[in-house]
Structure formats: C-alpha cells, structure tokens
Amino acid sequence: MTRRDARPRIAVVGANFAGLAAARHLGREHAVTVIDPSPWFEWLPNIHELVSGEKRPADLRLPRARLVRRAGHRFVRANVTSIDAPAGRLTTSTGRRIVFDLCIVATGGVNETFGVRGVDRNAWPFKSVDECVRIGRRIGALARRKGRKSVVIVGGGLEGVEALGELLRRYRDVEDLDISLVEAGPRLLPEAPPKLDAAVRSHCGGRNVRLLTGIPVTAVTPKRVRLGSGELLRSDLTIWTGGVSAPALLHESGLADRPGQWAPVTDALRSRRYDNVFVIGDAAALPRPLAKQAYYALQTGACAAENAARALKGRALRDFRPSPKPMLIAFGDLDTFLVSGRTVIASPKLAALKEAVFQLTMAELDPPLDPRALPGLSARLARAATRMALPAGLRRMLLS
Ligand SMILES: Cc1cc2nc3c(=O)[nH]c(=O)nc-3n(C[C@H](O)[C@H](O)[C@H](O)COP(=O)(O)OP(=O)(O)OC[C@H]3O[C@@H](n4cnc5c(N)ncnc54)[C@H](O)[C@@H]3O)c2cc1C
C-alpha cells in the first residue's frame, strides 16, 4: 500500500466559506477530497454590488480548484447527491463514489420561498454571483425602457435592504422607476437594532420608494405581487430575498430528521446522528443557535478541521467557541451601518471598512504564493488602502 493510500480519508462537501476554511486547516497527513459543483468560491456578502455594477463577477470570485490544490488536497467538481454515513461513502451527480473515514458537510442553505405561490417561476433569487448579475442586467434594461416601470424587493432583511441600497446607488435619478420593498415582519432589518429601520426609511424619503412592513407576500405572477392585505403591486422585476432554508441533502442523508431542518450538531460540530460526520457553516444547527454569517462559517470550518484530526486520533474534541464580529450593512452609497450589539455607527465612509474586510479576507484566502495571484492581490490591497484613508470628519452617529 502506498503512503497516500494509508492516510485517513476526509471528504468535504461544499467549498464556500465553511468548507474551504475546513480544507485549508486540514493537514496533508489526511487524504482530503473537496467536492463542490461550482468552480468558483463566491464572496456572498458583497453580491448586492453586482446589481449596481459597483463590482464585477471577477471581483467576488476565486478559483476553487487552485485554492484546494494549494492546500494540498483534491478538488472534485460535482454535486453530492447522497451521503451514506454508516457505509462511509458518498455519491456525486457525475456517478462517482467517494469513500471516507470522516465527512465534513458544508452545503450552506437554499433559497427559502415559504411555499409562496409563483416564487419559483416568477421571482428572481438573490443568492449567487450569477443571480445578481442577471438581476443587474434586467434592471439596466428596465431603466432604459420608456414609460413607468416597477421593481419589487421581497424581504427587508440584510439582503433586501442591501439590494435596495444598490438600486438607489445606480438608479435613484430614474424618475419613472418605482421601487417597493415588502417585509412580512414589523420592521426592516430585524437582526439589527430598531433605529436602523428609521435610518433606512429616512434615506428613502422623497424618492419613488415604498417600504411596506408587517405585510406578507402571498403570490407572485409575472407582472404582479399579491400582498396579504389583498393589494396587488405591479412588478416588472420581483427580487426574492426570503432567506435560506436547509438543503434536501441533509434530511435525505439522515443528518436531519425532517425536510427543511438544519443538521443538529454537538458543541464540537459533530453530527448528532453520525459520529463520522461534522456539519459546519449555515448547514449546522448548533445547540445554541448562531446567526448564519460568513465569519461564523469560516470559524466553524477551522474548528471542524481541528476536531476531524482529533477524532481520527481518538482524542477529545474541542467545543466551538464563536467569536462575534460587528456586522457591516451597506445601503448603497447613501450609508453604511456598523452594528455591534446594540451600538450602531452610521456613515457612508464606513463602506471603506466593509471593502477592506472583503479585500483582506479574499487576500487571506488566496495569498500570493502563486505568482498568478500577485497582481490581483496588489490591486486589492491598493484599493483597500485608498479607501481606508477615512477623512477626519467621519460622521459618527450613535443610533442607539
Ligand atoms: C446576499 C447575501 C448577503 C450576505 N451578507 C452577509 C454579510 O454581510 N456578512 C456575513 O457575515 N454574512 C453574510 N451573508 C451570509 C453568508 O454569505 C453565509 O452565512 C455564508 O455564505 C455561509 O457559508 P457556508 O460555507 O456555510 O455556505 P455557502 O456559502 O452557502 O456555501 C455552500 C457551498 O456548498 C456547495 N454545495 C451545496 N450543496 C452541495 C452538494 N450537494 N454537493 C456539493 N456541494 C454543495 C455550494 O455550491 C456552495 O459552494 C450573506 C448572504 C447572502 C446570500
């Protein structure tokens, strides 16, 4: 048997924030196979900027195969269709079978439609680079069209508000463009302090923007959005930002008890159903629920890699200790909010901070060991440095 054959086999399913972090922290003493259907790592927290054209797809993507190979592992481009944990093997959409001693599941979530009629066919999801590029193109074409036109954003959470900000960045001077944002909950940005709702509303004052809260959407047709109040909104483009739900694979593989349930894990991120599986990132349901955020996904990836190595050596596992970070919410070029607990600082200049976090984390994921990455990294850091030169008159507005 060769040395490679003798190494413990670890399969990582999904390679965005959580899966890639796990792969990068797994040592070469393991034979690691990383599987994802898409060739690109995608930086999702900034995809709203594709809607206005502020960013291009290439700004937000890194080639997965290169990142995985650089960590010393094998990348397989495919969708995992089943995980048979008791047998220690998984199957891919390309018909491949991959055998593992340990599996790390990092599949993230899928678009949550809440079963609302017509969403799948008539609303545009907002979850990937390609989807946001398509939305950007569609809005561009609408804006050029003569006569009144309207866009409806469904969902007033982080994604919906950031999408609205990008529409205003690019199209706020298009007088015959009406924008509505509909949120079922009582206020915008339910994950942030209440005064952010007022701040967003004040930025929308005097513009062709309707903010409707406390009203659910009950159906979406090609040209209309039906509200729970009975009102019909005209819509040439309906953007759906309804959040995420668990992918079918979790339930189908026995990692979750019912469809739509996130996979329950222990404090050490080990599946509560199978000892040879860890579940990380958005896909995991921790004993104490955690916000589904990219920085937590990265942290769970690092922890699972360490625990996988420990498990294979029969050592005790380490509990995952989340390290919260301030949340940065962009509202186009009109404002950026930094939220830390109940404290909020607002300033358009904070966009530079969001940009720096993005550029620096991308650089960390793709460091310039490979000469081909060097020009990209220099350009990113130069941009970050320029934007970080915050003017002395930074507006510090304590909203809460
Ligand atoms: C529009 C938007 C804005 C956001 N803004 C922020 C923000 O400002 N700050 C923040 O911290 N977080 C933000 N988030 C949340 C953040 O992006 C997620 O928490 C993070 O992406 C979760 O990482 P993950 O690796 O668990 O899952 P994902 O990033 O969703 O990655 C899952 C990966 O698994 C792959 N996969 C899925 N199924 C399979 C399968 N069957 N076989 C193989 N591979 C599979 C997918 O292709 C994907 O690459 C935002 C999300 C969105 C959509």
Ligand as a Chemical Component Dictionary entry (heavy atoms), coordinates in Angstrom:
data_LIG
# 
_chem_comp.id                   LIG 
_chem_comp.type                 NON-POLYMER 
_chem_comp.pdbx_formal_charge   0 
_chem_comp.three_letter_code    LIG 
# 
loop_
_chem_comp_atom.comp_id 
_chem_comp_atom.atom_id 
_chem_comp_atom.alt_atom_id 
_chem_comp_atom.type_symbol 
_chem_comp_atom.charge 
_chem_comp_atom.model_Cartn_x 
_chem_comp_atom.model_Cartn_y 
_chem_comp_atom.model_Cartn_z 
_chem_comp_atom.pdbx_ordinal 
LIG C1  C1  C 0 -26.933 38.299 -0.357 1  
LIG C2  C2  C 0 -26.227 37.821 0.882  2  
LIG C3  C3  C 0 -25.611 38.743 1.714  3  
LIG C4  C4  C 0 -24.933 38.312 2.860  4  
LIG N1  N1  N 0 -24.282 39.231 3.628  5  
LIG C5  C5  C 0 -23.521 38.807 4.673  6  
LIG C6  C6  C 0 -22.737 39.736 5.428  7  
LIG O1  O1  O 0 -22.753 40.947 5.168  8  
LIG N2  N2  N 0 -21.961 39.255 6.422  9  
LIG C7  C7  C 0 -21.899 37.914 6.719  10 
LIG O2  O2  O 0 -21.135 37.516 7.612  11 
LIG N3  N3  N 0 -22.656 37.017 6.043  12 
LIG C8  C8  C 0 -23.458 37.423 5.032  13 
LIG N4  N4  N 0 -24.212 36.531 4.330  14 
LIG C9  C9  C 0 -24.300 35.145 4.805  15 
LIG C10 C10 C 0 -23.103 34.335 4.374  16 
LIG O3  O3  O 0 -22.869 34.501 3.000  17 
LIG C11 C11 C 0 -23.350 32.877 4.733  18 
LIG O4  O4  O 0 -23.509 32.781 6.126  19 
LIG C12 C12 C 0 -22.183 32.023 4.281  20 
LIG O5  O5  O 0 -22.107 32.033 2.875  21 
LIG C13 C13 C 0 -22.329 30.587 4.791  22 
LIG O6  O6  O 0 -21.208 29.879 4.370  23 
LIG P1  P1  P 0 -21.308 28.311 4.088  24 
LIG O7  O7  O 0 -19.960 27.910 3.611  25 
LIG O8  O8  O 0 -21.903 27.623 5.244  26 
LIG O9  O9  O 0 -22.385 28.154 2.918  27 
LIG P2  P2  P 0 -22.355 28.761 1.450  28 
LIG O10 O10 O 0 -21.522 29.965 1.368  29 
LIG O11 O11 O 0 -23.781 28.858 1.049  30 
LIG O12 O12 O 0 -21.641 27.622 0.600  31 
LIG C14 C14 C 0 -22.180 26.351 0.429  32 
LIG C15 C15 C 0 -21.390 25.642 -0.663 33 
LIG O13 O13 O 0 -21.828 24.298 -0.719 34 
LIG C16 C16 C 0 -21.980 23.914 -2.062 35 
LIG N5  N5  N 0 -22.978 22.840 -2.095 36 
LIG C17 C17 C 0 -24.285 22.915 -1.803 37 
LIG N6  N6  N 0 -24.869 21.727 -1.951 38 
LIG C18 C18 C 0 -23.888 20.872 -2.339 39 
LIG C19 C19 C 0 -23.872 19.496 -2.669 40 
LIG N7  N7  N 0 -24.983 18.748 -2.630 41 
LIG N8  N8  N 0 -22.696 18.936 -3.065 42 
LIG C20 C20 C 0 -21.571 19.678 -3.082 43 
LIG N9  N9  N 0 -21.540 20.992 -2.786 44 
LIG C21 C21 C 0 -22.682 21.571 -2.422 45 
LIG C22 C22 C 0 -22.429 25.191 -2.773 46 
LIG O14 O14 O 0 -22.129 25.121 -4.167 47 
LIG C23 C23 C 0 -21.608 26.257 -2.037 48 
LIG O15 O15 O 0 -20.371 26.460 -2.672 49 
LIG C24 C24 C 0 -24.899 36.930 3.179  50 
LIG C25 C25 C 0 -25.531 36.003 2.339  51 
LIG C26 C26 C 0 -26.184 36.437 1.194  52 
LIG C27 C27 C 0 -26.838 35.416 0.288  53 
# 
loop_
_chem_comp_bond.comp_id 
_chem_comp_bond.atom_id_1 
_chem_comp_bond.atom_id_2 
_chem_comp_bond.value_order 
_chem_comp_bond.pdbx_ordinal 
LIG C1  C2  SING 1  
LIG C2  C3  SING 2  
LIG C2  C26 DOUB 3  
LIG C3  C4  DOUB 4  
LIG C4  N1  SING 5  
LIG C4  C24 SING 6  
LIG N1  C5  DOUB 7  
LIG C5  C6  SING 8  
LIG C5  C8  SING 9  
LIG C6  O1  DOUB 10 
LIG C6  N2  SING 11 
LIG N2  C7  SING 12 
LIG C7  O2  DOUB 13 
LIG C7  N3  SING 14 
LIG N3  C8  DOUB 15 
LIG C8  N4  SING 16 
LIG N4  C9  SING 17 
LIG N4  C24 SING 18 
LIG C9  C10 SING 19 
LIG C10 O3  SING 20 
LIG C10 C11 SING 21 
LIG C11 O4  SING 22 
LIG C11 C12 SING 23 
LIG C12 O5  SING 24 
LIG C12 C13 SING 25 
LIG C13 O6  SING 26 
LIG O6  P1  SING 27 
LIG P1  O7  DOUB 28 
LIG P1  O8  SING 29 
LIG P1  O9  SING 30 
LIG O9  P2  SING 31 
LIG P2  O10 DOUB 32 
LIG P2  O11 SING 33 
LIG P2  O12 SING 34 
LIG O12 C14 SING 35 
LIG C14 C15 SING 36 
LIG C15 O13 SING 37 
LIG C15 C23 SING 38 
LIG O13 C16 SING 39 
LIG C16 N5  SING 40 
LIG C16 C22 SING 41 
LIG N5  C17 SING 42 
LIG N5  C21 SING 43 
LIG C17 N6  DOUB 44 
LIG N6  C18 SING 45 
LIG C18 C19 SING 46 
LIG C18 C21 DOUB 47 
LIG C19 N7  SING 48 
LIG C19 N8  DOUB 49 
LIG N8  C20 SING 50 
LIG C20 N9  DOUB 51 
LIG N9  C21 SING 52 
LIG C22 O14 SING 53 
LIG C22 C23 SING 54 
LIG C23 O15 SING 55 
LIG C24 C25 DOUB 56 
LIG C25 C26 SING 57 
LIG C26 C27 SING 58 
# 
